[in-house]
Amino acid sequence: MVERQRGLDLLSHAVLLLGVAVICFPLYLALAASTHSAQDVAQMPSPLGLGDQAWTNFRSVLLAEGTGLNSQQPVWRMLWVSTVTALLVPVGKILISLLSAFAIVYFRLRFRKTVFWAIFVTLMLPVEVRIVPTYQVMADLGLVNTYAGLTVPLMASATATFLFRQFFLTIPDELVEAARMDGASPLRFFWDVLLPLSRTCIAALFVIQFIYGWNQYLWPLLMSTREDMYPIVVGIRSLVAGADAQVQWNLVMVTALLALLPPALVVLLMQKWFVKGLVDTEK
């Protein structure tokens, strides 16, 4: 039995509260700046309290009504592009990784270990190494400024394939034999047995890959040359770019807060499945 000491408990809670304050204070500054006018935010020091311009700022940014920003696209359009991208990337990754792991584990293919390690070795190639030839392929196919161009090159994932392979290896062989004796085809076994057992693992990967797709910057910066195809992360960069125009930081902070909300909601709503999926995967 571990004896609890009140002093150590207080110290640990103080450290945790300090860490929360360090993380949350910049968010509060962004929230405070989003409720003031551009003139108030430009003052030194900037106001720390909440202002009365929140509704006006949010409406101006979402609908692009007289904002005076460098980008003329409304933020709702950027949020839409980011949402579509962030949904297509994890769905595509999960489908491709499930099927590839299923084939590697349950089909007696020649060189299947070689194929798996060839997939796994791609983890050693950073995005910057293959981004130029990938862009050339997308440009030759005419996929610049399309959702396919934004998402398809990001769908293949050696990490997800590895995780599903490790999970499938923990499934008892008796289930495979029982399905075979019942006359189930490989696809029926995959659909009726493997997918229900993989729900928590799929949920955990979906959360991780949704945030990965939402936070993409370098690839969308190359693939979207029109403002109507900017995701929100690239859109924030366009709001502060420009040497001649004065940056309206209150509206930039509004956009940053709006960009923060969808991934935060996904994590909060799927927290239980996310944690369970990580624990089950470890086992």
C-alpha positions in Angstrom: 0.0 0.0 0.0 1.3 3.4 -1.0 1.1 6.0 1.7 -0.3 9.3 0.5 1.4 12.5 1.7 -0.6 15.7 1.7 2.4 17.8 0.9 3.2 15.8 -2.3 -0.5 15.9 -3.3 -0.5 19.7 -3.0 2.7 20.0 -4.9 1.5 17.8 -7.7 -1.8 19.7 -8.0 0.1 23.0 -8.0 2.3 21.8 -10.9 -0.7 20.6 -12.8 -2.5 23.9 -12.3 0.6 25.8 -13.4 0.8 23.7 -16.6 -2.9 24.3 -17.3 -2.3 28.1 -16.9 0.7 28.1 -19.2 -1.3 26.3 -21.9 -4.6 28.2 -21.5 -3.3 31.7 -21.1 -2.4 32.1 -24.8 -5.9 30.8 -25.7 -7.4 33.4 -23.3 -5.4 36.2 -25.0 -6.7 35.1 -28.4 -10.2 35.0 -27.0 -9.8 38.5 -25.5 -8.4 39.9 -28.7 -11.2 38.5 -30.7 -13.7 40.6 -28.7 -12.1 44.0 -29.3 -11.7 46.3 -32.3 -8.5 46.4 -34.3 -7.6 49.7 -32.8 -7.9 48.4 -29.2 -5.8 45.3 -30.0 -3.1 47.4 -31.7 -2.5 49.3 -28.4 0.3 48.5 -26.1 -0.3 46.8 -23.9 -3.3 45.0 -25.5 -6.4 44.8 -23.3 -6.7 41.6 -21.2 -10.4 41.9 -20.6 -13.2 40.9 -22.8 -14.7 43.5 -25.1 -18.1 44.0 -26.8 -17.1 43.4 -30.4 -17.3 39.6 -30.4 -20.4 39.2 -32.5 -19.3 41.8 -35.0 -15.9 40.3 -35.4 -17.2 36.7 -35.8 -19.8 37.8 -38.3 -17.3 39.8 -40.3 -14.9 36.9 -40.5 -17.4 34.1 -41.2 -19.2 36.1 -44.0 -16.2 38.3 -45.1 -18.3 41.5 -44.7 -16.1 44.5 -44.8 -13.2 42.9 -43.0 -10.5 44.6 -44.9 -8.4 41.4 -44.7 -6.0 40.4 -47.4 -8.1 37.3 -48.1 -11.5 37.9 -49.7 -12.8 34.4 -49.0 -15.2 34.0 -46.0 -13.9 31.8 -43.3 -16.9 29.5 -43.5 -15.6 28.4 -46.9 -12.2 27.7 -45.4 -13.8 25.7 -42.6 -15.7 23.7 -45.2 -12.6 22.8 -47.2 -10.8 21.8 -43.9 -13.7 19.7 -42.8 -13.9 17.8 -46.1 -10.2 17.3 -46.1 -10.0 16.2 -42.5 -12.8 13.7 -43.0 -11.6 12.2 -46.3 -8.0 11.7 -45.1 -8.8 9.5 -42.0 -11.6 7.6 -43.9 -9.3 6.8 -46.8 -6.4 5.9 -44.5 -8.4 3.6 -42.4 -10.0 1.8 -45.4 -6.6 1.3 -47.2 -4.8 0.3 -44.0 -7.5 -2.2 -43.0 -7.5 -3.9 -46.3 -3.7 -4.0 -46.6 -3.3 -5.3 -43.0 -6.0 -7.9 -43.7 -4.2 -9.1 -46.8 -0.8 -9.2 -45.1 -2.0 -11.2 -42.0 -4.7 -13.6 -43.4 -3.6 -14.4 -47.0 -0.7 -16.8 -47.5 1.0 -14.7 -50.1 4.6 -15.1 -51.3 6.8 -12.3 -50.1 4.1 -10.9 -47.8 6.7 -10.1 -45.2 8.7 -8.3 -47.8 5.7 -6.4 -48.8 5.0 -5.4 -45.2 8.5 -4.2 -44.6 8.5 -2.3 -47.9 5.4 -0.5 -46.6 7.0 0.0 -43.2 10.2 1.4 -44.6 8.3 4.3 -46.1 8.1 5.7 -42.6 11.8 6.6 -43.0 10.9 8.9 -45.9 9.9 12.4 -44.7 7.2 14.3 -46.6 9.7 16.8 -47.9 11.6 14.0 -49.8 8.6 12.9 -51.8 6.6 16.1 -52.0 8.0 17.4 -55.3 7.4 14.1 -57.3 4.0 13.8 -55.7 3.1 17.3 -56.7 4.2 16.6 -60.2 2.0 13.5 -60.4 -1.0 15.5 -59.1 -0.4 18.3 -61.5 -0.1 16.0 -64.5 -3.5 14.4 -63.5 -5.1 17.9 -63.2 -5.9 17.5 -59.5 -4.5 20.9 -58.4 -7.2 22.9 -56.6 -9.4 19.8 -56.1 -10.4 17.8 -53.0 -8.8 14.7 -54.5 -5.5 16.5 -54.8 -5.7 17.7 -51.2 -6.5 14.3 -49.8 -5.4 11.3 -52.0 -1.6 11.7 -51.5 -2.2 11.8 -47.7 -4.3 8.6 -47.5 -1.6 5.9 -47.6 -0.3 5.3 -44.1 2.4 2.8 -43.0 1.7 3.6 -39.4 -2.0 2.7 -39.6 -1.2 -0.5 -41.6 1.3 -1.5 -38.9 -1.2 -0.8 -36.0 -4.0 -2.8 -37.7 -1.5 -5.7 -38.5 -0.4 -5.9 -34.9 -4.1 -5.9 -33.8 -5.1 -8.6 -36.2 -2.2 -10.8 -35.0 -3.8 -10.7 -31.5 -7.1 -12.2 -32.8 -7.3 -15.9 -31.9 -6.9 -18.4 -34.8 -10.1 -20.2 -33.6 -12.2 -17.3 -34.9 -10.7 -17.8 -38.4 -11.2 -21.6 -38.3 -14.8 -21.1 -37.0 -15.6 -18.7 -39.8 -14.0 -21.1 -42.4 -16.1 -24.0 -41.1 -19.3 -21.9 -41.3 -18.5 -21.2 -45.0 -17.7 -17.5 -44.6 -15.8 -16.0 -47.4 -12.7 -13.8 -46.7 -14.8 -10.6 -47.2 -17.6 -11.9 -44.9 -15.0 -12.7 -42.2 -13.5 -9.2 -42.7 -16.9 -7.5 -42.5 -18.6 -9.5 -39.8 -15.7 -10.4 -37.5 -12.7 -8.2 -38.0 -14.5 -4.8 -38.4 -16.6 -5.1 -35.2 -13.5 -6.2 -33.2 -11.5 -3.2 -34.6 -14.0 -0.5 -33.7 -12.0 1.0 -30.9 -8.8 0.9 -32.9 -10.6 2.5 -35.8 -11.9 5.2 -33.5 -8.5 6.0 -32.0 -7.0 6.2 -35.5 -9.8 8.4 -36.7 -9.2 11.0 -34.0 -5.5 11.1 -34.7 -5.8 11.2 -38.5 -8.6 13.8 -38.3 -6.3 16.2 -36.4 -3.5 15.3 -38.8 -5.7 16.2 -41.8 -7.0 19.3 -40.2 -3.6 20.7 -39.4 -2.0 20.0 -42.8 -0.2 23.2 -44.1 2.6 22.4 -46.5 0.7 20.1 -48.9 -2.4 22.3 -49.1 -0.2 25.3 -49.6 1.2 23.7 -52.7 -2.1 22.2 -54.0 -4.4 25.1 -53.5 -3.6 28.1 -55.7 -7.1 29.5 -55.5 -8.4 31.1 -52.4 -11.7 29.2 -52.6 -9.7 26.0 -52.0 -7.7 27.3 -49.0 -8.2 25.2 -45.8 -8.4 27.2 -42.6 -4.7 26.7 -41.7 -3.5 28.1 -45.0 -6.2 30.8 -44.7 -4.8 32.1 -41.5 -1.5 32.6 -43.2 -3.2 34.5 -46.0 -4.9 36.8 -43.4 -1.6 38.0 -42.0 0.3 38.1 -45.3 0.9 41.3 -47.2 3.4 44.1 -46.7 1.2 47.1 -47.3 -2.0 46.1 -45.6 -2.3 46.5 -41.8 -3.0 43.2 -40.1 -6.2 43.2 -38.1 -5.2 40.9 -35.3 -8.6 40.8 -33.8 -10.0 39.1 -36.9 -7.0 36.8 -37.2 -7.6 35.7 -33.6 -11.3 35.0 -34.4 -10.2 32.8 -37.3 -7.7 31.0 -35.1 -10.3 30.3 -32.5 -12.7 29.0 -35.2 -9.9 26.7 -36.5 -9.4 25.3 -33.0 -13.0 24.3 -32.4 -13.6 21.3 -34.8 -10.6 19.2 -33.7 -11.3 20.1 -30.1 -14.9 18.9 -30.4 -13.8 15.7 -32.1 -11.4 14.9 -29.3 -14.0 15.7 -26.6 -16.8 13.7 -28.2 -14.6 10.7 -29.0 -12.4 10.8 -25.9 -13.8 7.5 -24.5 -13.3 5.6 -27.7 -9.9 7.2 -28.3 -8.5 6.1 -24.9 -10.1 2.7 -25.2 -8.7 2.2 -28.6 -5.2 3.1 -27.5 -5.4 0.7 -24.6 -6.8 -2.1 -26.7 -4.1 -1.6 -29.3 -1.4 -1.8 -26.7 -2.7 -5.1 -25.5 
